[in-house]
Amino acid sequence: MVIVFLLSVTVLAGVLSWFLQKSTGRAYGWYSKAFKKEATARMSEFFLFLDPAQLWFANLLICSVVVAFVYMATGSIWLVVAAAAFALLAPQYCIKRLKQRRLQHFDEQLPDLLQALAGALRAGSGVQSALRHIVAQTPPPLAQEFGLLLREQRMGVSFEQALGALYERMPTEGTGLVVSSLKIASQSGGSLAETLERIAATLRARLHLLGRVRALTSQGRMQAWVMSCLPIVLGAVLNELDPQSMQVLWQTPLGWTVLGIVAGLELIGIFFIRRIVDIQV
């Protein structure tokens, strides 16, 4: 009976090991393909055409370094798993933040573009020829986006379709106003220069108000960062001062429960602070 039981346990362990290996391999392959596809699409939005295999290798390298550092510092398997998840998700967050900054910079450049375009139209130039001259003297990201719009037109895309593609790439309120004005002007004519000047003045006033709102809410945003970083820094300092006592926190179920509760409360606090300071203009 004992031999039969041991054989059954061995077979069951082998089957579970094989199933786990296959599942892990499939999950790894799925995540690798999804990461490469998403990274390629996101990088193309920044006009950065990089090899997705190199990006995947860099992501794995960073994840390995973070996991090794956390394991050597704490020796906790649960913290290693959390660090690995953080390292895998961090690139997506960074790309999202870069996208937001790109949209913000694009909006900041729009009023000057509209003012220059209105001046060129008053001087008798056409919309497309004026855009070509202005884009050649404008820094990114506005030069990249409108340069792509002009190249699409040279490839046979209509002006309205190129404007629609521009709004899909840069879905901001300022871009929507500009695209709508240019579409209406290309179809019905009219005094486009005055319209562009009014839109430029509106966007400048909106950017000024946004700047004041960001200045007034900067203390709240800094408070969120301090609140999120303080427990981590305090834990690292206490671990250096008294590592033996801190092992209870890193290597026992009670300590893991406390860490989970602290992390949950931190996330709730950050969520509410961000909701409070996120004022729509």
Contacts in CASP RR format, 6 or more apart in sequence:
PFRMAT RR
TARGET T0000
AUTHOR 0000-0000-0000
METHOD contacts of the structure
MODEL  1
MVIVFLLSVTVLAGVLSWFLQKSTGRAYGWYSKAFKKEATARMSEFFLFL
DPAQLWFANLLICSVVVAFVYMATGSIWLVVAAAAFALLAPQYCIKRLKQ
RRLQHFDEQLPDLLQALAGALRAGSGVQSALRHIVAQTPPPLAQEFGLLL
REQRMGVSFEQALGALYERMPTEGTGLVVSSLKIASQSGGSLAETLERIA
ATLRARLHLLGRVRALTSQGRMQAWVMSCLPIVLGAVLNELDPQSMQVLW
QTPLGWTVLGIVAGLELIGIFFIRRIVDIQV
31 88 0 8 1.000
32 56 0 8 1.000
35 52 0 8 1.000
35 55 0 8 1.000
35 56 0 8 1.000
35 59 0 8 1.000
36 52 0 8 1.000
36 53 0 8 1.000
36 55 0 8 1.000
36 56 0 8 1.000
37 52 0 8 1.000
38 92 0 8 1.000
39 50 0 8 1.000
39 52 0 8 1.000
39 55 0 8 1.000
39 56 0 8 1.000
39 91 0 8 1.000
39 95 0 8 1.000
40 52 0 8 1.000
42 95 0 8 1.000
42 99 0 8 1.000
43 49 0 8 1.000
43 50 0 8 1.000
43 55 0 8 1.000
45 99 0 8 1.000
45 102 0 8 1.000
45 169 0 8 1.000
46 98 0 8 1.000
46 102 0 8 1.000
47 140 0 8 1.000
47 144 0 8 1.000
59 87 0 8 1.000
59 88 0 8 1.000
59 91 0 8 1.000
62 87 0 8 1.000
62 90 0 8 1.000
63 84 0 8 1.000
63 87 0 8 1.000
63 88 0 8 1.000
66 83 0 8 1.000
66 84 0 8 1.000
66 86 0 8 1.000
66 87 0 8 1.000
67 80 0 8 1.000
67 83 0 8 1.000
67 84 0 8 1.000
67 87 0 8 1.000
69 83 0 8 1.000
70 76 0 8 1.000
70 79 0 8 1.000
70 80 0 8 1.000
70 83 0 8 1.000
71 80 0 8 1.000
73 236 0 8 1.000
73 239 0 8 1.000
74 80 0 8 1.000
74 239 0 8 1.000
74 250 0 8 1.000
75 250 0 8 1.000
75 251 0 8 1.000
76 250 0 8 1.000
76 251 0 8 1.000
76 256 0 8 1.000
78 256 0 8 1.000
78 259 0 8 1.000
79 250 0 8 1.000
79 259 0 8 1.000
102 141 0 8 1.000
103 170 0 8 1.000
103 171 0 8 1.000
103 172 0 8 1.000
105 141 0 8 1.000
106 141 0 8 1.000
106 142 0 8 1.000
106 145 0 8 1.000
106 170 0 8 1.000
106 172 0 8 1.000
106 175 0 8 1.000
107 172 0 8 1.000
107 173 0 8 1.000
107 174 0 8 1.000
107 175 0 8 1.000
107 203 0 8 1.000
107 207 0 8 1.000
108 207 0 8 1.000
109 138 0 8 1.000
109 139 0 8 1.000
109 141 0 8 1.000
109 142 0 8 1.000
110 142 0 8 1.000
110 174 0 8 1.000
110 175 0 8 1.000
110 178 0 8 1.000
110 200 0 8 1.000
110 203 0 8 1.000
111 200 0 8 1.000
111 201 0 8 1.000
111 203 0 8 1.000
111 204 0 8 1.000
111 207 0 8 1.000
112 138 0 8 1.000
112 200 0 8 1.000
113 134 0 8 1.000
113 138 0 8 1.000
113 142 0 8 1.000
113 146 0 8 1.000
114 178 0 8 1.000
114 196 0 8 1.000
114 197 0 8 1.000
114 199 0 8 1.000
114 200 0 8 1.000
114 203 0 8 1.000
115 196 0 8 1.000
115 197 0 8 1.000
115 200 0 8 1.000
116 130 0 8 1.000
116 134 0 8 1.000
117 127 0 8 1.000
117 130 0 8 1.000
117 131 0 8 1.000
117 134 0 8 1.000
117 196 0 8 1.000
118 192 0 8 1.000
118 193 0 8 1.000
118 194 0 8 1.000
118 196 0 8 1.000
118 197 0 8 1.000
118 200 0 8 1.000
119 193 0 8 1.000
120 126 0 8 1.000
120 130 0 8 1.000
120 133 0 8 1.000
120 134 0 8 1.000
121 127 0 8 1.000
121 130 0 8 1.000
121 192 0 8 1.000
121 193 0 8 1.000
121 196 0 8 1.000
122 193 0 8 1.000
125 133 0 8 1.000
127 182 0 8 1.000
127 185 0 8 1.000
127 186 0 8 1.000
127 192 0 8 1.000
128 150 0 8 1.000
128 153 0 8 1.000
128 159 0 8 1.000
131 146 0 8 1.000
131 149 0 8 1.000
131 150 0 8 1.000
132 150 0 8 1.000
134 146 0 8 1.000
135 142 0 8 1.000
135 143 0 8 1.000
135 146 0 8 1.000
135 147 0 8 1.000
135 150 0 8 1.000
136 143 0 8 1.000
138 146 0 8 1.000
145 166 0 8 1.000
145 169 0 8 1.000
145 170 0 8 1.000
146 166 0 8 1.000
148 166 0 8 1.000
148 169 0 8 1.000
149 162 0 8 1.000
149 163 0 8 1.000
149 165 0 8 1.000
149 166 0 8 1.000
150 162 0 8 1.000
152 161 0 8 1.000
152 162 0 8 1.000
152 165 0 8 1.000
153 159 0 8 1.000
153 162 0 8 1.000
157 165 0 8 1.000
159 182 0 8 1.000
159 186 0 8 1.000
160 183 0 8 1.000
160 186 0 8 1.000
160 187 0 8 1.000
163 179 0 8 1.000
163 182 0 8 1.000
163 183 0 8 1.000
164 179 0 8 1.000
166 175 0 8 1.000
166 179 0 8 1.000
167 175 0 8 1.000
167 176 0 8 1.000
167 179 0 8 1.000
173 206 0 8 1.000
174 199 0 8 1.000
174 203 0 8 1.000
177 199 0 8 1.000
177 202 0 8 1.000
177 203 0 8 1.000
178 196 0 8 1.000
178 199 0 8 1.000
181 192 0 8 1.000
181 195 0 8 1.000
181 196 0 8 1.000
181 199 0 8 1.000
182 192 0 8 1.000
185 192 0 8 1.000
185 195 0 8 1.000
206 281 0 8 1.000
209 281 0 8 1.000
210 281 0 8 1.000
213 279 0 8 1.000
213 281 0 8 1.000
217 277 0 8 1.000
217 279 0 8 1.000
220 273 0 8 1.000
220 276 0 8 1.000
220 277 0 8 1.000
221 273 0 8 1.000
221 274 0 8 1.000
221 277 0 8 1.000
223 273 0 8 1.000
224 269 0 8 1.000
224 270 0 8 1.000
224 273 0 8 1.000
224 274 0 8 1.000
224 277 0 8 1.000
227 266 0 8 1.000
227 269 0 8 1.000
227 270 0 8 1.000
227 273 0 8 1.000
228 266 0 8 1.000
228 270 0 8 1.000
231 262 0 8 1.000
231 266 0 8 1.000
235 246 0 8 1.000
238 245 0 8 1.000
238 246 0 8 1.000
239 246 0 8 1.000
239 250 0 8 1.000
248 254 0 8 1.000
248 255 0 8 1.000
249 255 0 8 1.000
249 258 0 8 1.000
249 259 0 8 1.000
END
